[in-house]
Amino acid sequence: MVSLWWVWMAFAVALAIVEVLSPGFIFLGFAIGAAVTGALVGLGMVPSGAVLAVIFAVVSVVAWLVLRQIFRPKDGDQVKIIDKDINEG
C-alpha cells in the first residue's frame, strides 16, 4: 500500500482535514510531507518502503519547522491577558 501514490495523497488530504479541525498548524507539516512523498511515488522516483518512510519523515519535519517560523508570533506580540471581567462593575 505504501508504494501507491494515491494512498499518500489520500493521507495528505486526511491530515489537511484534521488540521482544519484542530488549531496550531501541527498536522499541516505532515500533510505536506505526505503530499511530497505521494508526488515522488507517482513520478516513480522512490525505490522502497524504507526510503519512503525516511522521505516522509524528513520532509514533514522540515515543513513543520518552516511553518513554525512563518506562523510564530512576531517579536513583542504576546498573548493578551485580561485581568478584569467585562461584567465586573
C-alpha positions in Angstrom: 0.0 0.0 0.0 2.8 2.5 0.7 4.0 2.2 -2.9 0.7 3.6 -4.3 0.7 7.3 -4.9 -3.0 7.8 -4.3 -2.7 6.3 -0.8 -0.1 9.0 0.1 -2.3 11.7 -1.4 -5.4 10.5 0.4 -3.3 10.5 3.6 -2.3 14.1 2.8 -5.9 15.2 2.3 -7.0 13.4 5.6 -4.2 15.2 7.5 -5.2 18.5 6.0 -8.8 18.0 7.1 -7.6 17.1 10.6 -5.5 20.3 10.5 -8.6 22.4 9.7 -10.4 20.8 12.7 -7.5 21.4 15.1 -5.6 24.6 15.9 -1.9 25.1 15.8 -0.5 24.1 12.4 0.5 20.7 13.8 -0.8 18.4 11.1 -0.1 20.6 8.1 3.6 19.7 8.1 2.7 16.1 8.0 0.2 16.7 5.2 2.9 18.4 3.2 5.2 15.5 3.8 2.6 13.0 2.6 1.8 15.1 -0.5 5.5 15.4 -1.4 6.0 11.6 -0.8 2.9 10.9 -3.0 4.3 13.0 -5.8 7.6 11.2 -5.7 5.9 7.9 -5.7 3.7 9.0 -8.6 6.7 10.0 -10.6 8.4 6.7 -9.8 11.4 8.2 -8.1 11.4 6.2 -4.8 12.7 2.6 -4.8 11.5 1.1 -1.5 9.2 1.5 1.5 12.0 2.3 3.9 13.1 5.2 1.7 9.5 6.4 1.6 9.4 6.5 5.3 12.6 8.5 5.6 11.5 10.9 2.9 8.1 11.4 4.6 9.8 11.9 8.0 12.4 14.4 6.7 10.0 16.4 4.6 7.4 16.5 7.3 9.9 17.8 9.9 11.3 20.4 7.5 7.8 21.6 6.6 6.8 21.8 10.2 9.9 23.8 11.1 9.3 26.2 8.2 5.6 26.6 9.1 6.6 27.2 12.7 8.8 30.1 11.6 6.1 31.5 9.3 3.3 31.4 11.8 5.1 32.2 15.1 4.2 35.3 17.0 6.2 38.3 16.0 8.6 40.0 18.4 6.6 41.8 21.1 3.3 40.1 20.1 2.3 38.2 23.2 -1.0 36.7 24.2 -3.1 39.4 25.9 -4.0 38.5 29.4 -7.3 40.1 30.7 -7.4 40.6 34.4 -10.8 42.3 34.7 -14.1 40.7 33.6 -16.3 42.9 31.4 -19.2 42.2 33.7 -17.5 43.4 36.8 -18.7 46.8 37.9 
